[in-house]
Each structure stands twice: as structure tokens, then as C-alpha cells.
């Protein structure tokens, strides 16, 4: 009986050690928080698009806002990417995803686009109120440990 208990304890310690080592070897995904601020007297929608380096003229829809942003209000969120780097920064995101341009599209009504879909151009027309264009250099002064990027309309 004593041998069975010792074997069971030894097996549990070995199992715990294997599980712990596996967790240490896996990289944690990074999360980049953001906020979208609406400084108008009417509700707006938002969408994110990006352009990958060396990808002709294709633009990919990345995030479509799931709820409108009410007047003089903001919404917040974050997106996760897996890169194994030490900090959650926009610079890391641009490098890891190999993108050169990030767009925030503010619209009166939801954009007719699908997440992950590639498009030849950004949405346009009377529904689109403003398009903000960002490059990696736009975030050089951003401190990922203390700052949350806020996209402000207008």
C-alpha cells in the first residue's frame, strides 16, 4: 500500500512538472487595448482595416464595431495577437502582422464589410464620415504600459 501511495505521489509530481514546463515554453498572446471616442452630438460606428506590406492594393477588414458609439461617449476594446514578445505594443503588432498601414473608419451606419475579407479599397460614400490613417511611426511616443490608444472623432 505504501508503494502505491509513493508511486501515485511521484506520478502527480511528474504530471505537474510536465504541465508547468509546457506553460513556461508557450508564449502568451499579447493584447492591445484601444478606445474610440465620439465627440459629436450623434451616434457613429467604427471599423478597423489594415494593409499588409507587399500585398498589392488589398486592404483587409480587421474589426467591425459591434455597437454604435453614442454621442459624447466612447467604447473600448482590444485585439489579441500572438507574437511571443515582451510587451504589448503597436510597434510589435505592426511588425508581427507585417502591416504598414492601419485605418480607423468612422461611419454613420455600420460598414458593409466582413471581418477578414480583403478589399481593393477602403469603404467610401456618404456613409463614411472620416478615415484616419496610421503607420507604425504614429505610435512611437505611445507607452504600452501606461497608455491606451484613443481614436477620437472628429
C-alpha positions as CSV (number, residue, x, y, z in Angstrom):
1,X,0.0,0.0,0.0
2,X,2.9,2.4,0.9
3,X,4.5,1.7,-2.5
4,X,1.2,2.6,-4.3
5,X,0.9,5.9,-2.4
6,X,4.5,6.8,-3.2
7,X,4.0,5.9,-6.8
8,X,0.8,8.0,-7.0
9,X,2.5,11.0,-5.4
10,X,5.5,10.6,-7.7
11,X,3.2,10.4,-10.7
12,X,1.3,13.5,-9.6
13,X,4.6,15.5,-9.2
14,X,5.8,14.4,-12.6
15,X,2.5,15.4,-14.2
16,X,2.6,18.8,-12.5
17,X,6.2,19.3,-13.7
18,X,5.4,18.4,-17.3
19,X,2.3,20.8,-17.3
20,X,4.3,23.6,-15.7
21,X,7.2,23.3,-18.2
22,X,4.7,23.3,-21.1
23,X,3.1,26.5,-19.8
24,X,6.6,28.1,-19.5
25,X,7.5,27.2,-23.0
26,X,4.3,28.6,-24.6
27,X,4.3,32.3,-25.4
28,X,1.4,34.3,-24.1
29,X,-0.7,36.2,-26.6
30,X,-0.5,39.9,-26.5
31,X,-3.4,42.3,-26.2
32,X,-3.5,45.8,-27.5
33,X,-6.3,47.9,-25.8
34,X,-7.9,50.8,-27.6
35,X,-10.6,53.3,-27.2
36,X,-12.8,55.0,-29.8
37,X,-14.2,58.4,-28.7
38,X,-17.2,60.1,-30.3
39,X,-17.1,63.9,-29.6
40,X,-20.2,64.7,-31.7
41,X,-24.0,65.0,-30.9
42,X,-24.9,62.0,-33.0
43,X,-24.1,58.3,-32.8
44,X,-21.3,56.8,-35.0
45,X,-20.0,53.4,-36.0
46,X,-16.3,52.3,-36.3
47,X,-14.4,49.8,-38.3
48,X,-10.7,48.9,-38.5
49,X,-8.9,48.0,-41.6
50,X,-5.2,47.3,-42.4
51,X,-2.9,47.0,-45.4
52,X,-0.2,44.3,-45.3
53,X,3.3,45.1,-46.6
54,X,4.0,43.9,-50.2
55,X,0.3,42.9,-50.7
56,X,-0.5,44.9,-53.8
57,X,-3.5,47.0,-53.1
58,X,-5.6,44.7,-50.9
59,X,-6.9,46.1,-47.7
60,X,-8.3,43.7,-45.1
61,X,-11.2,44.4,-42.8
62,X,-9.9,43.7,-39.3
63,X,-12.6,44.7,-36.8
64,X,-16.2,46.0,-37.2
65,X,-17.6,47.8,-34.2
66,X,-20.4,45.7,-32.7
67,X,-22.2,48.6,-31.1
68,X,-22.6,52.2,-32.1
69,X,-20.8,54.8,-30.1
70,X,-23.4,57.2,-28.6
71,X,-22.9,61.0,-28.7
72,X,-20.1,62.3,-26.4
73,X,-19.2,58.8,-25.4
74,X,-16.5,56.2,-26.0
75,X,-16.2,52.5,-26.5
76,X,-13.2,50.4,-25.6
77,X,-11.8,47.0,-26.6
78,X,-8.7,45.2,-27.5
79,X,-7.4,42.8,-30.0
80,X,-5.1,39.8,-29.3
81,X,-2.2,38.8,-31.4
82,X,0.4,36.1,-30.7
83,X,4.0,37.1,-31.1
84,X,6.0,36.0,-28.1
85,X,7.5,39.4,-27.5
86,X,7.8,41.1,-24.1
87,X,5.5,44.0,-24.5
88,X,2.1,44.7,-25.9
89,X,2.8,47.5,-28.3
90,X,1.5,48.8,-31.5
91,X,5.1,48.6,-33.0
92,X,5.1,44.9,-32.2
93,X,1.7,44.5,-33.7
94,X,2.8,46.2,-37.0
95,X,5.9,44.0,-37.1
96,X,4.2,40.7,-36.2
97,X,1.3,41.1,-38.6
98,X,3.5,42.6,-41.3
99,X,1.3,45.6,-41.9
100,X,2.3,49.0,-43.0
101,X,-0.9,51.0,-42.6
102,X,-3.8,50.8,-40.1
103,X,-7.1,52.6,-40.8
104,X,-9.9,53.7,-38.5
105,X,-13.2,54.2,-40.4
106,X,-15.9,56.3,-38.8
107,X,-19.3,55.9,-40.4
108,X,-22.9,56.9,-39.8
109,X,-24.2,53.4,-40.2
110,X,-22.4,50.0,-40.0
111,X,-20.0,49.3,-42.8
112,X,-21.0,46.6,-45.3
113,X,-17.8,44.5,-44.8
114,X,-16.8,41.2,-43.4
115,X,-14.0,40.7,-40.9
116,X,-11.0,39.0,-42.5
117,X,-12.3,39.8,-46.0
118,X,-9.8,41.5,-48.5
119,X,-11.0,44.5,-50.4
120,X,-9.5,46.6,-53.3
121,X,-10.2,49.9,-51.5
122,X,-11.5,51.3,-48.2
123,X,-15.2,52.0,-47.9
124,X,-16.4,55.3,-49.3
125,X,-19.6,57.2,-49.9
126,X,-21.9,59.4,-47.9
127,X,-22.0,56.8,-45.1
128,X,-18.2,57.2,-44.4
129,X,-17.7,60.3,-42.1
130,X,-13.9,60.1,-41.7
131,X,-11.0,57.8,-42.3
132,X,-7.9,58.0,-40.1
133,X,-4.6,56.6,-41.4
134,X,-1.9,55.4,-39.1
135,X,1.6,53.9,-39.7
136,X,3.9,52.3,-37.1
137,X,5.6,55.7,-36.7
138,X,2.3,57.2,-35.5
139,X,2.7,55.1,-32.3
140,X,6.4,55.8,-31.5
141,X,5.5,58.1,-28.5
142,X,3.0,55.5,-27.1
143,X,3.9,53.8,-23.9
144,X,2.2,50.3,-23.9
145,X,2.5,50.0,-20.1
146,X,0.6,53.2,-19.2
147,X,-1.3,54.5,-22.3
148,X,-4.3,53.3,-24.2
149,X,-4.6,54.5,-27.7
150,X,-7.7,56.6,-28.2
151,X,-9.0,57.3,-31.6
152,X,-11.1,60.5,-31.4
153,X,-13.8,61.6,-33.8
154,X,-13.9,64.3,-35.1
